[in-house]
Amino acid sequence: MIPGYAFFMTTPGTLIHHEEISTQLTGAKAWKVRYHSSDVNGRPHEVTGLVIAPEKVDGDRPVMTWAHGTTGIGDASCPSAQPDPVREIITYFEPESTQQIDYGVPGLQSFIDEGWVVCATDYQGLGTPGIHQYTVGITQARDAINIVHAARSMNVGAGTTVGCMGWSEGGGTAAAIAELSDEDYGDLNLIGTVGMSPGVSKVGLQIGGALFAALKDPSIPPDGHLIQILMGTQAANPDTLSLSDVMTPLGIHIGETAWNHLPVHHLSDVYARMYRLKGPILNYPPKNWDAWTSAVNAGSAGQKKPVCPVLVCIDLLDGGTVVPDTWQTAYIKLAQSLGGTVESHEYPHDDHFSLPASCVHYARDWLTRLLP
């Protein structure tokens, strides 16, 4: 048994099940997988996801593990359960979108063409039991590294060299994956990680801004992202946090009714309507807030020196349309203050949702240059 995983009867990264699924990619094969992982506090859980590899199994290929952005906190928000999930990224806000969530992997065909194996975790709670521990970066990072361990037990040519890319919530995951323990990495060599508009929860909580304004001003309806942060953080820390600390009975009722079948944008609309129709969603002021702050910080990136180089791709249109550019640059400064090697690349004409497609080729080339 791996040290630090006392809850486990099965080693994290152990493959439970895999089945081949169809893909329209050229020269690729794909599988839906289920595997063991653990959360920020060492509690075991199961996770689903995708493994995509070049058709020809050829030696120890490098692996890119993709950490997706915000979708929701329940099964309706599972990326691999969407139609044609093995695809280039498509976002909810595109005219061509037919689903309520963003899904797919940016630059997927190009990674396959260049010989990478690609892993794409769904994260705990999205397609498996329990509320997704939204923005708890250490939990998501363990899911993103353990899917690579699982892929290594399949006959797909996955080697030990790993790069990571993540966007939004997944950008926070990409930051956290560089702060895991030796036990998490095992025989894997993490060469670099890319955060696209990274949502690092510790930084966001420190800086504040519009997302957290509803915690201080009862005249502001809470956004679905904030509700998910509260519900996800409590799900990771059920022994120390209670939703009644921060949410009214109405807010709790809506969340407990809707979490598993409403993706984030739909959830935001419901909370905004119920706030106007029925009243307060959050407690003013929140109770036990020091414990909540400690829990957010403990689950976030920005706690220790990254083990590998980090690239941050910053969307600058309107100052960052979902994750403010001030949050993104603050993470860079924090990681550098911890001794990390951090680069950044700015995209002045991209918003949050166009950024992944715009920056992925730069990110892929950056990771490729780090290959041993």
C-alpha positions in Angstrom: 0.0 0.0 0.0 1.3 3.5 -0.9 2.2 5.6 2.2 -0.4 8.3 2.9 -3.3 6.3 1.5 -4.5 4.6 4.6 -8.1 4.6 3.4 -7.2 2.5 0.4 -7.6 -1.2 -0.2 -6.6 -0.6 -3.9 -3.7 1.5 -5.1 -4.7 4.9 -6.6 -4.2 4.7 -10.4 -5.4 1.1 -10.6 -7.6 0.6 -13.7 -11.0 -0.8 -12.9 -12.6 -1.0 -16.4 -12.0 0.1 -20.0 -13.9 -0.1 -23.2 -13.1 1.0 -26.6 -15.3 3.8 -28.1 -15.5 5.3 -31.5 -13.7 8.5 -32.5 -13.6 10.6 -35.7 -10.0 11.5 -35.1 -7.5 10.3 -37.7 -5.0 7.6 -36.7 -6.3 7.2 -33.2 -8.1 4.8 -30.9 -10.0 5.8 -27.8 -11.3 4.2 -24.6 -13.6 5.1 -21.8 -11.9 4.2 -18.5 -12.8 3.9 -14.8 -10.0 3.9 -12.2 -9.2 4.5 -8.6 -8.0 7.8 -7.2 -8.2 9.8 -3.9 -9.2 13.3 -2.8 -7.2 16.0 -1.0 -7.8 14.3 2.4 -6.8 10.8 1.2 -10.4 9.5 0.9 -10.7 6.9 -1.9 -13.0 7.4 -4.9 -13.5 6.2 -8.4 -13.2 8.3 -11.5 -14.0 8.0 -15.2 -12.3 9.5 -18.2 -10.9 9.0 -21.6 -7.6 7.6 -22.9 -6.8 8.4 -26.6 -3.7 7.0 -28.3 -2.2 6.7 -31.8 -3.4 3.5 -33.5 0.2 2.1 -33.7 1.4 1.0 -30.3 5.0 2.2 -30.4 7.3 2.2 -27.4 7.1 4.6 -24.5 5.1 7.5 -25.9 4.9 10.8 -23.9 1.5 11.4 -22.2 -0.5 14.6 -22.1 -3.1 14.7 -19.3 -5.9 17.2 -19.9 -7.7 18.9 -17.0 -11.0 20.3 -18.2 -12.7 23.5 -17.2 -15.9 24.1 -15.2 -18.8 22.0 -16.2 -20.8 21.4 -13.0 -20.7 19.3 -9.9 -22.8 16.3 -10.9 -23.3 13.5 -13.5 -25.0 15.8 -16.0 -21.7 17.6 -16.3 -19.5 14.6 -17.1 -17.4 15.3 -20.3 -16.9 11.7 -21.4 -20.7 11.1 -21.2 -21.4 13.7 -23.9 -22.0 12.8 -27.6 -18.8 12.2 -29.5 -16.6 13.0 -26.5 -13.3 12.2 -28.2 -13.1 15.5 -30.1 -11.5 19.0 -30.3 -12.9 21.3 -27.6 -16.3 22.9 -28.1 -17.7 25.4 -25.6 -21.2 26.1 -24.5 -21.0 29.6 -25.8 -20.2 28.6 -29.5 -23.0 28.8 -32.1 -22.3 25.2 -33.0 -22.8 23.9 -29.4 -25.5 21.3 -28.8 -24.8 20.6 -25.1 -24.9 22.5 -21.9 -21.2 22.1 -21.1 -17.8 22.7 -22.6 -16.1 19.4 -23.5 -13.4 17.9 -25.7 -9.6 18.5 -25.7 -7.9 21.4 -27.5 -5.4 20.4 -30.1 -6.3 16.7 -29.7 -5.6 15.7 -33.3 -2.2 17.5 -33.3 -1.1 15.7 -30.1 -2.1 12.3 -31.6 -0.3 13.3 -34.9 2.9 14.1 -32.9 2.8 10.7 -31.1 1.4 11.6 -27.7 -1.0 9.5 -25.7 -3.8 11.8 -24.3 -5.6 11.2 -21.0 -8.7 13.3 -20.1 -10.1 12.8 -16.6 -13.7 13.6 -15.8 -12.8 14.3 -12.2 -14.3 12.7 -9.1 -18.1 13.2 -8.9 -18.7 13.8 -12.6 -20.0 10.4 -13.7 -19.2 8.7 -10.4 -20.9 8.9 -6.9 -20.8 12.1 -4.8 -20.7 15.8 -5.3 -17.7 17.0 -7.4 -15.1 18.7 -5.2 -15.2 21.8 -7.4 -11.9 23.9 -7.5 -10.3 21.6 -4.9 -7.2 21.5 -7.0 -5.3 18.7 -5.2 -8.2 16.4 -5.6 -8.5 17.1 -9.4 -4.7 16.9 -9.7 -4.6 13.4 -8.2 -7.4 12.4 -10.7 -5.3 13.8 -13.6 -2.2 12.0 -12.6 -3.9 8.7 -11.6 -5.5 8.4 -15.0 -2.0 8.3 -16.4 -1.1 5.5 -14.1 -4.2 3.7 -15.2 -3.4 4.2 -18.9 0.1 2.7 -18.3 -1.6 -0.6 -17.5 -3.3 -0.6 -20.9 -1.6 -1.6 -24.2 -1.5 1.9 -25.6 2.2 2.7 -25.5 2.0 5.2 -22.6 5.4 5.9 -21.1 6.5 7.6 -17.9 7.1 11.1 -19.4 4.0 13.3 -18.6 2.9 16.9 -19.5 -0.3 18.5 -18.3 -2.6 21.1 -19.8 -5.6 22.6 -18.0 -8.1 25.4 -18.5 -10.1 27.4 -16.0 -10.9 25.1 -13.1 -8.5 22.8 -14.9 -5.9 25.5 -15.0 -6.0 25.4 -11.2 -5.6 21.6 -11.5 -2.6 22.1 -13.9 -1.0 24.3 -11.2 -1.8 21.8 -8.4 -0.5 18.8 -10.4 3.0 20.3 -10.0 2.7 20.3 -6.2 1.8 16.7 -5.6 3.8 14.2 -3.6 6.4 11.7 -4.7 3.8 9.0 -3.8 1.3 10.5 -6.3 3.8 10.6 -9.1 5.3 7.2 -8.6 7.5 6.4 -11.6 6.1 9.3 -13.7 8.2 12.2 -14.7 6.2 15.4 -14.9 8.1 17.6 -17.4 5.8 20.7 -17.5 2.3 22.0 -16.9 0.2 24.6 -18.7 -2.5 26.6 -17.0 -4.9 28.3 -19.5 -6.6 31.1 -17.6 -6.0 29.2 -14.3 -8.6 29.4 -11.6 -6.4 28.8 -8.5 -8.9 28.9 -5.6 -6.4 30.2 -3.0 -5.6 33.2 -5.2 -9.2 33.9 -6.0 -10.3 33.9 -2.4 -7.4 36.2 -1.4 -8.1 38.8 -4.2 -11.9 38.5 -4.1 -13.8 40.4 -6.7 -17.2 39.9 -8.4 -17.4 36.1 -7.9 -17.1 36.4 -4.1 -19.1 39.7 -3.7 -22.3 37.9 -2.9 -20.7 36.7 0.4 -20.5 40.3 1.5 -23.4 42.0 -0.1 -26.9 40.5 0.3 -28.2 42.6 -2.6 -26.1 40.5 -5.1 -27.5 37.1 -6.3 -24.8 34.4 -6.0 -23.3 33.0 -9.2 -23.4 29.3 -9.8 -19.6 29.1 -9.7 -19.7 30.4 -6.1 -22.4 27.9 -5.1 -20.3 25.1 -6.6 -17.2 26.3 -4.7 -19.1 26.2 -1.5 -20.7 22.8 -2.2 -17.5 21.3 -3.5 -15.4 22.5 -0.6 -17.9 21.2 1.9 -18.0 17.8 0.1 -14.2 17.6 0.5 -14.4 18.5 4.2 -17.6 17.0 5.6 -16.3 16.7 9.1 -15.4 20.4 9.6 -17.7 22.3 7.3 -21.5 22.6 7.0 -23.5 24.2 4.2 -25.6 25.8 6.8 -22.5 27.9 7.7 -22.8 29.7 4.4 -26.2 29.0 2.8 -29.8 29.6 3.9 -32.3 26.7 4.0 -33.5 27.9 0.5 -30.0 27.9 -0.9 -29.3 24.4 0.5 -32.7 23.1 -0.8 -32.0 24.3 -4.3 -28.4 22.9 -4.3 -29.4 19.5 -2.9 -32.2 19.3 -5.5 -30.3 20.5 -8.5 -26.6 19.6 -8.1 -26.6 16.2 -10.0 -28.6 17.3 -13.1 -28.0 21.0 -13.6 -24.7 22.0 -15.3 -23.1 25.3 -14.1 -24.8 27.8 -16.5 -28.2 26.3 -15.9 -27.5 26.3 -12.1 -26.5 29.9 -12.2 -29.8 30.9 -13.9 -31.9 28.9 -11.4 -30.1 30.5 -8.4 -30.5 34.0 -9.9 -34.3 33.4 -10.4 -34.9 31.9 -7.0 -33.0 34.8 -5.4 -35.3 37.3 -7.0 -38.4 35.2 -6.5 -37.9 33.8 -3.0 -35.2 35.6 -1.2 -31.6 35.2 0.2 -29.5 32.2 -0.8 -26.5 32.9 1.4 -26.0 33.7 5.0 -24.8 37.3 5.9 -22.3 37.1 7.3 -21.2 33.5 6.7 -20.4 31.5 9.8 -17.2 29.5 10.6 -15.5 31.4 7.7 -11.9 30.9 9.0 -12.4 27.1 8.7 -13.8 27.6 5.2 -10.8 29.7 4.2 -8.4 27.2 5.6 -10.1 24.4 3.7 -10.0 26.3 0.4 -6.3 27.1 0.9 -5.5 23.5 1.8 -7.0 22.2 -1.4 -5.4 24.7 -3.7 -2.3 25.1 -5.7 0.1 27.8 -4.5 1.4 25.9 -1.4 4.9 24.8 -2.4 7.4 25.0 -5.2 6.2 23.4 -8.4 8.3 20.4 -9.4 8.5 21.3 -13.0 8.3 24.4 -15.3 4.9 26.1 -15.5 3.4 28.0 -18.4 0.4 30.3 -17.9 -1.6 31.5 -20.9 -3.5 34.6 -20.0 -6.7 35.9 -21.7 -6.7 39.7 -21.6 -10.0 40.6 -23.4 -11.9 42.8 -20.9 -9.4 42.1 -18.2 -10.2 38.3 -18.3 -13.8 37.5 -18.8 -14.2 34.7 -16.2 -11.0 34.4 -14.3 -9.7 38.0 -13.9 -6.2 38.6 -15.3 -5.3 39.9 -11.8 -6.0 36.4 -10.5 -3.9 34.8 -13.2 -0.9 37.1 -12.7 -1.2 36.8 -8.9 -0.8 33.0 -9.3 2.3 33.6 -11.4 3.9 35.8 -8.7 2.9 33.3 -5.9 4.4 30.3 -7.7 7.6 32.3 -8.5 7.8 33.4 -4.8 7.8 29.7 -3.9 10.8 29.1 -6.2 8.9 27.9 -9.3 10.0 28.4 -12.9 7.0 30.2 -14.4 6.5 31.6 -17.9 3.5 33.5 -19.3 2.1 34.2 -22.7 -0.6 36.8 -23.2 -3.6 36.7 -25.5 -5.1 40.3 -25.7 -7.9 39.4 -28.2 -9.1 36.2 -26.5 -11.8 35.8 -23.9 -12.0 32.9 -21.5 -13.8 30.6 -23.9 -11.7 31.3 -27.1 -8.4 31.0 -25.2 -7.8 27.2 -25.3 -8.1 26.9 -29.1 -5.9 30.0 -29.5 -3.1 29.0 -27.2 -2.9 25.2 -27.5 -0.4 25.1 -30.3 2.0 27.4 -28.3 1.4 25.2 -25.3 1.9 21.9 -27.2 5.2 23.2 -28.7 6.3 24.4 -25.2 5.7 20.9 -23.8 7.4 19.3 -26.7 10.5 21.3 -26.1 10.7 19.9 -22.6 10.6 16.3 -23.7 13.8 14.4 -22.7 
